[in-house]
Amino acid sequence: MSTDQKIRWGIIGPGSIAKAFQGGVAGSKHGVLAAIATRDPNKPNLAKDFPGAKIVHGYDALLADPEIDAVYIAVPHTGHAEWAIKAAEAGKHVLIEKPLALSAFEIDAVFHAHRKAGTFAGEAFMYRLHPQTAKLAELIRSGVIGDVRMIQSSFGFSMGKFQPQHRLFASDLAGGGILDVGGYPVSMSRFIAGAALGKPFADPIKVSGTAKLNAEGTDDWAAAVLTFENGIVAQVSCAVMVNLDNVLRIHGSEGRIEVPDFWFAGGDRDKGVGKIDIVKKDGSRETISVGEERHVYSFEADAAAEAIFARRQELAAPGMSWADSLGNARVLDAWRKDAGIEYSVEKPASRVNTLANRPLGPNGTVIPKRSIPNLPKQASAAALGFEDFKTFASGAILLDAFWEKGGNLFDTAFIYGGGYTEKLFGQWHTSRGTREQSVLIGKGAHSPLVYPDVIAKQLTQSLDRLQTDYVDIYFMHRDNTDVPVGEFVDAMDAEVKSGRIRGPFGGSNWTKERFDEAIAYAERTGKTKPSALSNNFALAEMLDPIWDGCVTSSTPDWQQWLNDRQVTNFSWSSQARGFFTDRAGRDKTDNEELVRVWYNKQNFGRRDRAIELGKQLGKSPIHIALAYVLAQSFPSVPLIGPRTLGELDDSMNAFDIKLTADQVKWLENG
């Protein structure tokens, strides 16, 4: 597509913001409105509100239209991620009305879809592209008010009365001020703090927020304080039930800048000339105007078009880049968390489909399946650990994707998240109907509570949280050598006989000697023998325990023991926690854990060889490190802990690497 052509826009959702964007496209240099998609083609005034655009019945029909290049998504907040992902799948560029999605996790999933599709995706904070914003950054960098110290920014209006079904209040529509208008003062504060640092934006190091909630549990008005690393403090506020003054104030050491009604450049949804007041320490005032006459929405339409022409996937500054949008969403997430807001649409009862609003697909084949001794089900070659998830909506994104790629092995534990992740998995498998196809790892008896009677008590709590009556695999999370090992074997054997453990069991972070003793006791007494471990195992040998009580199985004597006994090892930190990425290096010593746990001559030699083999195979060293764990001659199952869909997809590169025995030995010893 050449720049003498026009971007043919389609709009999904014919509301008021869509009409404003239509005006912007009409006033743009590089765009034309080709179509408007609606679920009700008989809606009055469509032809009048969107002149010249064909009226398309249904959003899917617009995405399927080959005469549409880019889509403006103007549906309510709850539909942003769904239609942005579907647009990527259809090969369409998108400009998404703010907020781009409900959370940073959702936004990351949207960007992941467009990254794979090679399409453009941008968040439509139209004020960021108005010339007033660039002028403001220029003034900040010029030092006209000295060093920036404080920012006060608000966007608030009053709906007059509480309307529980209205999109601005309803919890099932993600209502309230924080998502609807709070993103403006947050994004502006991050922009100003960044300008003071000579960057496109800056992320705060601390967020503290509050809000007044209504009967729907959404915010009528809210405020937050953002603290930045350069000492700047921003006070931000928003409202749907308070008429705030909506003046941006930037306080510096030599004066202040005031910008009234900044969000519309001092105007409205059609035009804003862009006025900026500079107030000096002596009280003198100077007004600067960019004198802009174009439609305020035309700038974002053209910025998106220019990115598409240049084959860029994101907006250029001062527009919202992908990193900028993610940073903004993380602040809004923190603000919401402090205020105690979780939308009903994010809860398990409502989030029964994937983020693209489809039923969960079948358990796929990208991740191969394997047999594990004493386990009656086939299990995926890697297990998903997800102790970092804090909400169902965020965790379900990764759980859904792992499942659809073929993953069915899940690593949970009594202590993870204070029990929350067990609860999350229970909610997920219940809503998706995946329990019987899943292989569930449970763990209990973590120090200091490592006693035989704790096993049954904690397993009872775990099963309740997991919403199941059994686990497929069970590990004691630690060992207590002050207790005879037979007492632990007895306790786990009792759970096998009761049907609450239906596959292999054993210990996490147990020594060879202790495990041998447990096997011998079981053989002597006719009890079920432990047959699985969950110790660290990786191409890099753990030199110092990451946490107290940790055990590595990466040494030659351990490998020989595992081979001789064919004990299955479920390896945590199977990729050495970043040692095989660019975070590590002989000259990179800022990460205390990496240096303490992994840095020595042997490990760097193995890392060098992983890099070399990766280049030969067209893979990254992290893929080689994971393939190494998979290639062992004893049953070896890596536990992986991706936090994003991109990290999950990246891990998939290891499954098509089939290391030979000679390559394994070469990686180890050269």
VOGU-3710 file (C-alpha; in Angstrom, 3 decimals, decimal comma):
1> mstdqkirwg> 0,000/0,000/0,000  1,490/3,378/-0,986  0,950/6,711/0,708  -0,972/8,121/-2,251  -3,735/5,701/-1,324  -6,252/6,122/1,467  -6,722/3,864/4,437  -10,204/2,448/4,088  -11,666/2,563/7,569  -14,461/0,486/8,972
11> iigpgsiaka> -16,038/1,297/12,325  -17,376/-1,332/14,704  -20,091/0,113/16,912  -22,140/3,169/15,819  -22,157/5,177/19,071  -21,267/8,775/19,817  -17,498/8,207/19,828  -17,830/6,497/16,444  -19,522/9,602/15,083  -16,680/11,740/16,404
21> fqggvagskh> -14,117/9,484/14,722  -16,101/9,677/11,486  -15,554/13,426/11,569  -11,876/12,878/12,156  -11,554/10,520/9,186  -13,422/13,013/7,004  -10,888/15,684/8,001  -7,842/13,432/7,716  -5,220/13,404/4,984  -4,927/9,661/4,587
31> gvlaaiatrd> -8,287/8,116/5,422  -11,764/7,487/4,127  -14,687/5,917/5,972  -15,783/2,897/3,953  -18,192/1,102/6,284  -19,967/1,141/9,621  -20,814/-2,174/11,265  -23,883/-2,481/13,442  -25,917/-5,282/14,924  -29,039/-3,274/14,081
41> pnkpnlakdf> -28,897/-2,022/10,481  -32,329/-0,409/10,961  -31,023/1,924/13,627  -32,198/5,478/12,829  -29,863/8,062/11,276  -27,028/5,694/10,378  -26,760/7,064/6,849  -26,882/10,621/8,178  -24,336/10,063/10,950  -21,918/8,139/8,727
51> pgakivhgyd> -22,295/9,721/5,279  -20,910/7,736/2,382  -20,246/4,603/4,432  -21,902/1,327/3,600  -23,888/-0,112/6,466  -22,731/-3,631/7,366  -24,881/-6,003/9,389  -22,697/-7,513/12,111  -19,110/-7,018/13,205  -17,834/-10,298/11,741
61> alladpeida> -19,086/-9,221/8,330  -17,014/-6,063/8,470  -13,883/-7,999/9,448  -14,468/-10,310/6,477  -14,789/-7,395/4,026  -11,702/-7,302/1,742  -12,325/-3,601/1,040  -11,586/-2,654/4,665  -7,959/-1,955/5,625  -8,320/-0,795/9,220
71> vyiavphtgh> -10,988/-0,938/11,894  -11,886/1,565/14,591  -13,312/-0,321/17,560  -15,916/1,782/19,331  -17,966/-0,814/21,200  -18,248/-0,695/25,025  -15,089/-1,474/27,021  -15,926/-5,132/27,493  -15,793/-5,792/23,738  -12,466/-4,104/23,005
81> aewaikaaea> -10,156/-7,092/23,491  -12,513/-9,526/21,752  -12,861/-7,516/18,556  -9,254/-6,362/18,500  -8,110/-10,002/18,611  -10,641/-11,033/15,975  -9,471/-8,145/13,789  -5,884/-9,410/14,042  -7,049/-12,884/13,040  -8,760/-11,306/10,022
91> gkhvliekpl> -5,593/-9,420/9,100  -7,065/-5,994/9,881  -5,238/-3,064/11,445  -7,025/-1,573/14,463  -7,361/1,668/16,345  -9,108/0,868/19,608  -11,028/3,396/21,624  -9,594/3,739/25,108  -9,238/1,827/27,288  -7,652/-0,609/24,865
101> alsafeidav> -8,880/-3,432/27,130  -9,897/-3,963/30,754  -6,418/-4,724/32,118  -2,749/-4,910/31,210  -3,112/-8,688/30,837  -5,851/-8,261/28,244  -3,906/-5,558/26,425  -0,847/-7,791/26,273  -3,017/-10,513/24,694  -4,294/-8,040/22,087
111> fhahrkagtf> -0,771/-6,972/21,190  0,306/-10,604/21,047  -2,393/-11,313/18,464  -1,329/-8,352/16,329  2,369/-9,122/16,733  1,720/-12,564/15,256  -0,531/-11,168/12,515  1,912/-8,393/11,576  -0,870/-5,814/11,849  -1,024/-2,371/13,441
121> ageafmyrlh> -2,779/-1,838/16,780  -3,081/1,463/18,615  -4,933/2,919/21,588  -7,058/5,875/20,588  -6,083/8,552/23,091  -6,725/11,215/20,479  -5,346/14,048/22,653  -1,885/12,483/22,454  -1,729/13,132/18,690  -3,078/16,698/18,773
131> pqtaklaeli> -0,239/19,226/18,139  -0,888/20,718/21,577  0,672/17,646/23,208  3,909/17,881/21,237  4,086/21,594/22,072  3,619/20,856/25,737  6,513/18,381/25,715  8,663/20,962/23,941  7,923/23,526/26,665  8,729/21,055/29,447
141> rsgvigdvrm> 12,045/20,114/27,850  12,935/23,774/27,275  12,828/24,374/31,027  10,310/27,190/30,781  8,996/26,311/34,260  12,257/24,861/35,535  12,277/21,380/37,003  8,893/19,650/36,996  7,866/18,794/40,549  4,135/18,124/40,700
151> iqssfgfsmg> 1,332/17,379/38,259  -2,387/17,800/38,891  -4,648/16,282/36,300  -8,340/15,466/36,248  -11,125/14,371/33,949  -14,561/14,286/35,513  -18,195/14,948/34,658  -21,526/14,265/36,334  -24,223/11,964/35,001  -26,617/13,535/37,509
161> kfqpqhrlfa> -28,013/10,322/38,947  -26,950/6,721/39,427  -28,149/4,521/36,548  -27,193/0,914/37,330  -27,817/-0,380/33,779  -25,878/2,397/32,043  -22,424/1,521/30,674  -20,869/4,202/32,898  -22,093/2,442/36,056  -22,804/-1,226/35,290
171> sdlagggild> -20,222/-3,665/36,626  -20,904/-6,131/33,809  -19,927/-3,370/31,371  -16,805/-2,350/33,345  -18,350/0,962/34,312  -17,023/3,734/36,506  -14,665/6,627/35,979  -11,281/4,920/36,290  -11,556/2,998/33,028  -13,716/5,491/31,181
181> vggypvsmsr> -11,804/8,708/31,846  -9,135/7,937/34,469  -6,744/6,818/31,760  -6,484/10,403/30,491  -4,921/12,030/33,571  -2,788/8,923/34,161  -1,464/8,915/30,598  -0,863/12,655/30,749  1,052/12,421/34,020  3,210/9,614/32,650
191> fiagaalgkp> 3,777/11,668/29,488  4,855/14,790/31,403  7,118/12,824/33,753  8,674/11,215/30,700  9,174/14,566/28,958  10,993/15,824/32,057  13,336/12,835/31,686  13,736/13,194/27,947  11,664/10,048/27,291  8,338/9,406/25,527
201> fadpikvsgt> 6,780/8,436/28,885  7,702/7,311/32,394  6,109/4,662/34,589  5,544/5,450/38,272  7,413/3,523/40,924  4,463/3,770/43,304  0,688/4,050/42,873  -1,759/4,713/45,686  -5,435/5,013/44,824  -8,896/5,264/46,292
211> aklnaegtdd> -12,480/5,651/45,089  -16,075/6,101/46,164  -17,981/3,037/44,983  -21,654/2,793/44,097  -24,120/-0,080/44,444  -22,649/-1,721/41,310  -19,204/-1,718/42,871  -17,872/0,694/40,255  -16,403/4,121/41,000  -18,456/7,327/40,978
221> waaavltfen> -15,332/9,350/41,669  -11,750/8,378/42,343  -8,269/9,757/42,940  -4,710/8,447/42,949  -1,181/9,607/43,645  1,626/8,502/41,315  5,261/8,788/42,377  7,982/8,758/39,729  11,660/7,893/40,070  12,727/11,452/39,280
231> givaqvscav> 10,785/12,745/42,297  7,752/13,995/40,404  4,450/13,416/42,185  1,201/13,389/40,217  -2,272/13,799/41,670  -4,873/12,355/39,308  -8,642/12,232/39,631  -11,659/11,189/37,613  -15,408/11,044/38,022  -18,700/10,183/36,397
241> mvnldnvlri> -20,687/11,886/39,167  -18,634/15,058/39,804  -17,974/17,986/37,500  -14,215/18,382/37,991  -12,412/21,442/36,645  -10,474/19,338/34,100  -7,485/21,651/34,112  -4,017/20,192/33,709  -1,521/21,885/36,038  2,215/21,244/35,859
251> hgsegrievp> 4,126/22,807/38,725  7,819/23,507/38,298  10,603/25,212/40,220  10,190/28,405/38,154  6,446/28,520/37,548  3,601/26,402/36,290  1,736/25,436/33,137  -2,051/25,345/33,001  -4,056/23,793/30,194  -7,846/24,028/30,496
261> dfwfaggdrd> -9,916/21,190/28,998  -6,760/19,561/27,759  -8,543/16,377/26,619  -10,199/18,274/23,778  -7,404/20,851/23,330  -9,598/23,532/24,854  -12,460/22,768/22,465  -14,859/19,892/21,872  -15,103/16,712/19,805  -14,801/18,708/16,600
271> kgvgkidivk> -12,132/21,342/17,103  -9,628/22,545/19,695  -7,139/25,292/18,958  -4,789/24,162/21,734  -4,108/26,872/24,314  -1,372/26,611/26,945  -0,957/29,118/29,791  2,488/29,663/31,306  2,417/31,282/34,750  5,802/32,520/36,023
281> kdgsretisv> 6,874/32,848/39,660  6,096/36,575/39,617  2,499/35,883/38,530  2,937/37,029/34,937  1,036/34,930/32,417  1,737/34,054/28,791  -0,716/32,195/26,576  0,518/30,064/23,726  -1,835/28,647/21,109  -0,949/26,118/18,449
291> geerhvysfe> -3,836/27,603/16,459  -5,042/24,258/15,193  -8,195/24,258/13,071  -8,381/20,615/12,011  -10,810/18,107/13,517  -9,388/16,843/16,814  -9,842/13,196/15,788  -8,118/13,636/12,423  -4,649/13,473/13,966  -5,021/9,957/15,373
301> adaaaeaifa> -6,505/8,730/12,092  -3,504/10,100/10,206  -0,994/8,846/12,786  -2,420/5,349/12,456  -2,344/5,598/8,657  1,267/6,757/8,653  2,251/3,823/10,876  0,445/1,398/8,554  2,133/2,899/5,480  5,517/2,540/7,197
311> rrqelaapgm> 4,725/-1,062/8,212  4,982/-0,142/11,870  2,758/-2,019/14,285  2,396/0,766/16,833  1,959/4,516/17,061  4,967/6,802/17,168  5,354/9,217/20,093  3,585/11,221/21,334  0,978/8,608/20,428  0,593/5,630/22,713
321> swadslgnar> 3,131/2,936/21,850  2,503/-0,632/22,995  4,802/-0,200/25,994  3,057/3,077/26,810  -0,405/1,490/26,718  0,743/-1,422/28,882  2,314/0,943/31,409  -0,843/3,016/31,541  -2,991/-0,059/32,102  -0,768/-1,282/34,929
331> vldawrkdag> -1,375/1,998/36,751  -5,131/1,677/36,250  -4,940/-1,945/37,461  -3,152/-0,812/40,632  -5,626/2,039/41,148  -8,543/-0,361/40,797  -6,943/-2,865/43,157  -6,449/-0,204/45,849  -10,059/0,896/45,394  -11,343/-2,697/45,632
341> ieysvekpas> -12,851/-2,832/42,153  -13,242/-6,122/40,294  -15,861/-5,980/37,580  -18,446/-8,740/37,545  -17,579/-9,347/33,898  -14,082/-10,407/35,030  -15,300/-13,000/37,521  -15,521/-16,743/36,822  -19,297/-16,765/36,510  -19,088/-14,358/33,570
351> rvntlanrpl> -15,652/-15,173/32,101  -16,673/-18,594/30,796  -15,231/-18,102/27,307  -11,784/-17,193/26,067  -10,768/-13,546/25,738  -11,895/-13,652/22,102  -15,326/-14,679/23,469  -15,238/-18,220/22,133  -15,734/-21,499/24,008  -12,443/-23,076/25,000
361> gpngtvipkr> -11,072/-25,106/22,116  -9,909/-28,736/22,288  -6,682/-29,760/23,973  -4,253/-29,244/21,123  -1,103/-30,894/19,819  1,596/-28,199/19,785  2,785/-29,457/23,164  3,307/-33,214/22,815  1,927/-35,738/25,281  3,930/-38,390/27,107
371> sipnlpkqas> 3,479/-41,277/29,503  4,629/-40,855/33,088  5,256/-43,951/35,214  2,313/-44,751/37,542  0,122/-42,084/35,935  -2,929/-43,531/34,128  -3,363/-40,452/31,912  -1,183/-39,020/29,191  0,378/-35,733/30,311  1,781/-32,812/28,361
381> aaalgfedfk> 5,563/-32,727/28,040  5,700/-29,581/30,193  3,699/-28,424/33,187  2,351/-24,920/33,659  3,179/-23,202/36,924  1,024/-20,166/37,615  1,646/-18,969/41,151  2,011/-15,363/39,931  -1,607/-14,884/38,855  -3,602/-12,546/41,044
391> tfasgailld> -7,028/-12,548/39,338  -9,164/-15,077/37,516  -9,419/-12,867/34,426  -5,643/-12,642/34,078  -4,915/-16,285/34,883  -7,587/-17,631/32,537  -5,905/-15,980/29,536  -2,777/-18,084/29,962  -4,576/-21,232/31,134  -6,824/-21,148/28,067
401> afwekggnlf> -3,871/-20,683/25,718  -1,808/-23,434/27,379  -4,724/-25,846/27,081  -5,410/-25,058/23,428  -1,727/-25,671/22,632  -1,917/-29,122/24,186  -0,947/-28,428/27,774  -2,891/-30,420/30,337  -0,388/-30,662/33,221  -0,837/-28,018/35,924
411> dtafiygggy> 1,446/-27,333/38,896  -0,372/-26,072/41,993  0,584/-25,912/45,668  -1,066/-25,264/49,007  1,081/-22,196/49,704  1,006/-20,469/46,290  -0,695/-17,122/46,614  -1,901/-18,030/50,083  -4,133/-20,625/48,433  -5,504/-18,311/45,767
421> teklfgqwht> -3,982/-20,096/42,773  -5,593/-23,372/43,836  -8,902/-21,551/43,969  -8,220/-20,018/40,553  -7,524/-23,397/38,987  -10,686/-24,796/40,544  -12,725/-21,983/39,047  -11,050/-22,430/35,673  -11,510/-26,176/35,254  -15,075/-25,933/36,574
431> srgtreqsvl> -16,041/-23,243/34,055  -14,207/-24,968/31,183  -15,057/-28,610/31,936  -11,424/-29,739/31,733  -10,844/-31,606/34,989  -10,895/-35,198/33,778  -8,528/-34,441/30,892  -6,221/-32,460/33,163  -3,271/-33,803/35,117  -3,179/-31,908/38,382
441> igkgahsplv> -0,101/-31,630/40,589  -0,749/-30,820/44,229  1,856/-29,961/46,851  1,646/-29,582/50,608  3,710/-29,690/53,804  5,969/-26,725/53,155  8,369/-25,660/55,879  7,918/-25,023/58,710  4,820/-27,280/58,652  6,537/-30,448/57,413
451> ypdviakqlt> 4,862/-33,167/59,488  2,933/-36,320/58,547  -0,405/-35,143/59,937  -0,205/-31,914/57,909  -0,424/-33,812/54,616  -4,046/-34,924/55,000  -5,189/-31,657/56,601  -3,727/-29,467/53,862  -4,837/-31,815/51,082  -8,410/-31,525/52,355
461> qsldrlqtdy> -8,205/-27,730/52,096  -6,491/-27,910/48,709  -9,110/-30,215/47,216  -11,852/-27,913/48,430  -10,177/-24,918/46,801  -9,394/-26,917/43,649  -13,044/-28,060/43,406  -12,048/-31,691/42,882  -11,829/-34,831/44,992  -8,347/-35,901/43,913
471> vdiyfmhrdn> -4,980/-34,828/42,583  -3,189/-36,814/39,904  0,315/-36,244/41,296  1,322/-35,230/44,805  4,540/-33,861/46,304  5,541/-32,940/49,792  6,868/-29,431/49,221  9,839/-29,893/51,548  11,394/-32,582/53,746  11,905/-32,730/57,504
481> tdvpvgefvd> 14,747/-35,119/58,325  13,882/-34,953/62,014  10,837/-37,110/61,211  11,341/-40,772/60,221  10,701/-41,002/56,480  8,352/-43,942/56,974  5,824/-41,694/58,674  5,655/-39,537/55,556  5,328/-42,587/53,304  2,505/-43,872/55,507
491> amdaevksgr> 0,677/-40,555/55,272  0,937/-40,379/51,466  0,108/-44,063/51,041  -3,088/-43,477/53,038  -4,106/-40,768/50,534  -3,424/-43,146/47,634  -5,628/-45,795/49,246  -8,390/-43,250/49,881  -8,315/-42,209/46,200  -7,266/-38,640/46,884
501> irgpfggsnw> -3,880/-39,240/45,153  -4,381/-41,187/41,914  -0,905/-41,219/40,457  2,756/-40,906/41,474  3,775/-39,160/44,663  7,039/-38,148/46,280  8,948/-35,138/47,449  9,945/-31,742/46,211  13,481/-30,777/47,264  14,382/-34,174/48,708
511> tkerfdeaia> 17,869/-35,699/48,709  18,788/-38,976/46,968  19,511/-40,628/50,288  16,174/-39,660/51,775  14,290/-40,809/48,700  16,108/-44,159/48,657  15,217/-44,615/52,305  11,547/-43,878/51,520  11,516/-46,462/48,710  13,150/-49,063/50,925
521> yaertgktkp> 10,614/-48,450/53,692  7,693/-48,824/51,266  9,109/-52,075/49,848  9,683/-53,434/53,351  6,179/-52,596/54,599  4,104/-53,171/51,457  3,192/-49,491/51,089  2,950/-47,607/47,800  6,433/-46,573/46,722  7,225/-42,918/46,035
531> salsnnfala> 8,146/-42,604/42,353  8,455/-38,914/41,544  10,576/-35,940/42,560  10,281/-32,234/41,990  13,814/-30,926/42,309  15,571/-28,261/40,302  17,082/-29,632/37,105  18,494/-27,468/34,319  21,366/-27,170/31,877  22,894/-24,701/34,342
541> emldpiwdgc> 23,690/-26,187/37,741  22,243/-24,332/40,738  25,285/-23,303/42,803  23,491/-21,814/45,788  19,867/-22,546/46,755  17,436/-19,970/45,386  15,305/-20,459/48,484  16,018/-22,210/51,771  15,659/-25,960/51,543  15,986/-26,156/47,761
551> vtsstpdwqq> 17,735/-29,116/46,128  19,256/-29,313/42,649  19,440/-32,540/40,665  21,731/-31,200/37,925  24,974/-32,750/39,193  26,474/-35,855/37,522  25,801/-38,068/40,554  22,155/-36,972/40,602  21,757/-37,639/36,888  23,205/-41,108/37,327
561> wlndrqvtnf> 20,822/-41,781/40,218  17,791/-40,611/38,203  18,855/-42,749/35,249  19,422/-45,838/37,366  16,068/-45,621/39,129  14,039/-43,992/36,315  12,420/-41,679/38,845  10,365/-38,953/37,170  11,653/-35,491/38,000  9,379/-32,484/37,622
571> swssqargff> 11,933/-29,717/37,328  11,287/-26,255/38,670  13,415/-23,390/37,294  14,055/-25,671/34,352  15,409/-22,765/32,276  17,603/-21,408/35,091  15,487/-18,324/35,778  16,820/-16,166/32,968  20,437/-17,366/32,885  20,046/-18,345/29,209
581> tdragrdktd> 18,552/-14,981/28,210  20,113/-11,584/27,660  19,541/-10,796/31,328  22,709/-12,763/32,111  26,295/-12,405/30,907  29,827/-12,360/32,222  29,710/-8,553/32,306  26,188/-8,332/33,778  26,378/-8,462/37,549  23,486/-6,255/38,638
591> neelvrvwyn> 21,087/-9,157/39,324  22,082/-10,591/42,702  20,140/-13,824/42,296  21,551/-14,634/38,869  25,104/-14,020/40,055  24,736/-15,944/43,310  22,870/-18,930/41,950  24,242/-19,506/38,446  27,479/-17,628/37,743  30,542/-19,875/37,410
601> kqnfgrrdra> 32,885/-21,063/34,680  31,039/-24,332/34,023  27,633/-22,704/33,642  28,917/-19,971/31,348  30,558/-22,661/29,218  27,183/-24,406/28,944  25,523/-21,114/28,133  28,088/-20,442/25,389  27,402/-23,846/23,864  23,623/-23,317/24,081
611> ielgkqlgks> 24,078/-20,047/22,197  26,226/-21,778/19,561  23,814/-24,682/19,073  20,888/-22,284/19,007  22,451/-20,398/16,116  22,969/-23,647/14,243  19,335/-24,666/14,740  17,801/-21,218/14,316  16,685/-21,136/17,939  17,457/-19,122/21,055
621> pihialayvl> 19,618/-20,468/23,879  16,564/-20,526/26,148  14,950/-22,996/23,714  18,050/-25,176/23,818  17,995/-25,094/27,632  14,395/-26,314/27,718  15,037/-28,947/25,032  17,930/-30,222/27,162  15,589/-30,923/30,089  13,171/-32,694/27,751
631> aqsfpsvpli> 15,938/-34,847/26,221  17,018/-36,726/29,347  17,163/-40,521/29,462  15,104/-40,538/32,660  11,490/-39,228/32,755  12,029/-35,460/32,887  9,164/-32,967/32,974  9,959/-29,236/33,027  7,744/-26,826/34,911  7,473/-23,599/32,918
641> gprtlgeldd> 6,243/-20,293/34,278  5,382/-17,946/31,388  3,717/-14,719/32,480  2,533/-13,643/29,026  1,250/-15,257/25,857  4,453/-14,196/24,135  6,551/-16,074/26,680  4,292/-19,117/26,341  4,575/-19,095/22,562  8,328/-18,678/22,823
651> smnafdiklt> 8,567/-21,815/24,960  6,856/-23,769/22,185  10,046/-23,465/20,119  11,675/-26,103/22,328  9,273/-28,880/21,395  10,483/-29,242/17,819  14,117/-29,574/18,936  15,157/-33,215/19,252  18,591/-33,227/20,844  20,737/-36,294/20,277
661> adqvkwleng> 22,602/-38,000/23,098  25,842/-36,579/21,692  24,406/-33,044/21,668  23,286/-33,459/25,286  26,779/-34,547/26,316  28,368/-31,719/24,319  26,127/-29,128/25,986  27,201/-30,499/29,367  30,916/-30,971/28,855  31,933/-29,491/25,504
//
